[in-house]
Amino acid sequence: MLAAAAAVALAGCSLFGSKPPEPDPVPSFEPRAELRSLWQVGVGSSATYRFQPAVVAGAVYAAGGDGSVVRIDASGGRTQWRRDVGDALSAGVGSDGRTVAVVTVAGEVVALDASSGEERWRAPVGAEVLAAPGVSEQVVVVRTSGNRVLAFESADGARRWTYEREMPALTLRNAVGMTVDERAAIVGYPGGKLVSINLANGGPLWEITVSTPRGVTELERVTDVAGVPVVSGSEVCAVTYQGRAGCFDIVNGRVIWTVEFSSASGLDRSGPLVFVSSARDAIHALDARDGSNVWTQGPLSLRRLSRPLAVGGGVVFGDFEGYVHALDRANGGIIARNRASGGAIQAAPVALGDARFVVQTVGGGVEAFELVGAGRSE
């Protein structure tokens, strides 16, 4: 809804003869590291949806909008299997290394065997799904665009439970995923809430308020959790749009810290630092102990930055032209840049190991990079 409103606003500018604002050019820098492309595999364009690969146990699982699902050897880029599920897809892949799950545009979850790619089962969701499923040994968890969460038995697709809660009048139409382990799914909600849902029965284990809606109009009161919650030890960190960023104690819900912040992409954490992409297209490093700002890179206005990823002694992220940028983790300086094939990088990069990661472009390219020569600050 907000994206549509922004589009109308820009169109209004042109009606009165003024040009819409131009994105900032990529900034110049002195290279101090290298972003080396390792391999690339095509999986099909994402159309109007956002696709992100899953990396599990040395394999990359990826999907394209046309219904293609592939398993790729992470070390060399060899396609190990490719399947066509027969229907267009609306979200990326979820996998635990045993089951691979995708969701069709028609609202059907499809589970494949991770080893062979053979279809195991299909089950109706009954609603649009924009985020990749969460997969555990017990269940495949799917979140609808209406913010219902449904769990299906990993073995046969039987419905196990449904979790619902009341939503604000206006929310972002966003591909917000979840963090899933063998016990719970941690889900970020509109209204600034984080909820941990028991995978066994769909009951809430705890609820945390990241931020509270403020403002007079419904638009001003939008404060949806952006990106996936990040768990580090006994802490979980999250950020909202038009709200706050913060870290919280999972055991008792205690607020460790929160700071004013707005993000539509999300955050990552590595050791003592939390890295956040702001709604103004800047990358911030926050101290994980108290939320104080350590450094800021940007803004790179209107470049539509992805959620950042801490990898290989640096911080990497993509933008709307397919550029992959790497920052020095210690001070935020740009140290390397490369360009992926296939256009914009909307979803976050996914780690392949200590210094390697993979991105997926809207044109359907899945490309692995290695950050070489970046210093480590931890």
C-alpha positions, -999 to +999 in steps of 0.1 A: +000+000+000+028+024+009+046+016-023+015+025-043+011+058-024+047+067-032+042+059-068+012+082-069+032+110-052+059+107-078+034+107-106+019+139-091+053+156-094+054+149-132+019+164-136+032+197-123+063+197-146+089+187-120+110+156-125+110+128-099+142+126-079+171+106-094+189+079-075+224+088-062+252+075-085+274+048-070+301+066-050+337+064-059+362+047-036+397+034-033+395-005-035+410-022-004+395-056-010+380-076-039+345-090-045+353-120-066+325-137-086+327-174-081+298-188-102+264-180-116+233-201-123+201-189-140+168-199-123+142-176-140+131-141-133+111-131-102+086-109-120+069-087-093+079-110-064+110-111-042+131-143-043+159-153-020+180-185-020+184-209+010+218-222+019+220-255+039+249-280+044+269-270+013+239-267-011+221-236-025+184-240-031+168-213-054+136-207-073+124-186-101+090-170-108+082-195-136+082-225-113+118-236-115+135-249-084+172-258-084+198-273-061+233-260-066+266-272-052+278-242-032+315-248-037+315-250-075+282-238-088+272-271-104+234-276-108+227-309-090+190-310-099+164-288-115+126-292-112+096-274-126+067-275-101+042-267-129+030-233-115+043-198-111+059-191-077+054-160-054+083-165-030+118-179-025+129-212-010+128-226+025+149-257+034+164-275+063+185-298+041+158-325+041+128-307+027+126-279+002+095-258+002+081-231-022+047-215-026+028-209-058+010-177-069-023-196-065-015-201-028-003-237-027+028-249-007+049-275-026+074-297-007+103-314-026+129-339-014+161-319-009+183-348-021+165-356-054+141-328-061+112-352-063+078-337-052+066-350-018+033-332-014+012-302-020-012-284+003-035-254-001-027-222+019-057-203+008-040-169+006-011-151-011+023-158+003+052-133-003+079-147+020+099-180+018+085-208+040+103-218+072+113-254+073+121-277+102+122-314+107+086-313+121+068-287+100+068-264+070+057-229+082+041-205+058+032-168+065+004-153+043+003-117+032-026-113+056-002-123+084-017-157+092+009-183+100+002-219+090+022-251+098+021-283+077+036-316+086+069-320+069+062-357+062+029-355+044+016-319+043-012-323+067-023-291+084-010-290+120-020-255+132-029-219+123-018-188+142-038-156+138-038-122+155-055-088+149-037-065+125-036-027+122-057-010+095-027-003+073+004-024+068+033-027+044+029-053+016+063-068+023+080-101+020+088-104+057+100-138+066+107-156+099+134-172+119+128-210+124+146-235+146+135-270+158+114-255+186+099-222+174+092-197+146+100-161+155+078-138+134+078-100+131+044-084+128+028-051+119+023-029+149+060-035+160+055-069+176+078-100+177+061-133+185+077-167+191+053-195+180+057-230+193+061-254+163+045-282+182+011-266+187+010-231+173+008-214+207+027-182+215+058-187+237+065-150+241+057-116+226+080-086+225+071-050+215+099-036+193+080-003+187+046+012+193+026+029+165+026+067+167+011+096+147-023+109+138-030+092+104-029+055+096+001+061+073+020+077+101+011+048+125+026+021+102+054+004+122+059-030+107+088-053+116+112-053+086+133-083+075+138-114+096+145-113+133+181-121+141+189-144+170+223-142+187+227-165+217+199-156+241+191-123+224+170-114+194+173-082+174+148-066+151+139-033+134+107-017+123+096+008+097+089+042+112+098+029+147+127+015+165+156-009+163+165-030+193+178-062+210+158-082+235+164-111+259+146-141+245+142-158+279+123-130+297+115-104+270+136-078+287+146-048+266+184-047+263+182-015+242+161+003+216+168+034+195+147+054+171+151+039+136+132+032+104+140+004+080+121-014+052+148-040+047+160-053+081+192-059+100+220-084+106+242-089+137+278-102+141+295-102+175+294-067+190+278-049+161+243-047+145+241-036+109+210-020+096+198-007+063+177+025+069+146+037+051+168+066+038+192+042+021+221+044+045+239+015+062+244+019+100+265+000+124+251+000+160+268-012+192+250-044+201+254-035+238+235-002+239+224+007+203+248+037+200+258+045+164+293+034+156+294+045+119+271+053+090+277+048+053+255+069+030+228+078+024+229+062-011+196+079-018+169+060-038+193+031-045+169+008-026+195-010-005+190-046+005+193-059+041+230-060+049+250-092+057+281-094+078+306-117+060+343-121+057+354-092+078+331-069+059+295-059+054+278-065+020+245-054+005+229-050-029+210-023-047+185-016-075+211-017-103+225-051-092+257-036-076+271-055-046+288-032-022+313-042+005+321-020+036+348-022+061+333-036+093+353-013+115+346+021+100+320+017+072+343+027+044+336+012+010+363-014+002+350-033-028+322-034-054+310-058-081+279-061-102+257-091-104+241-102-136+204-098-140+194-065-125+182-055-091+191-073-059+160-069-037+165-097-012+193-099+013+226-117+005+229-151+021+261-164+037+279-194+021+306-195+047+331-172+064+338-149+034+314-162+007+278-153+000+251-156-027+227-131-041+197-135-064+187-108-090+152-100-103+164-113-137+169-148-122+206-149-117+219-167-086+255-156-082+281-164-055+308-140-045+338-141-022+351-111-003+388-113-005+413-091+015+389-075+040+403-070+075+386-085+105+377-063+133+366-090+157 
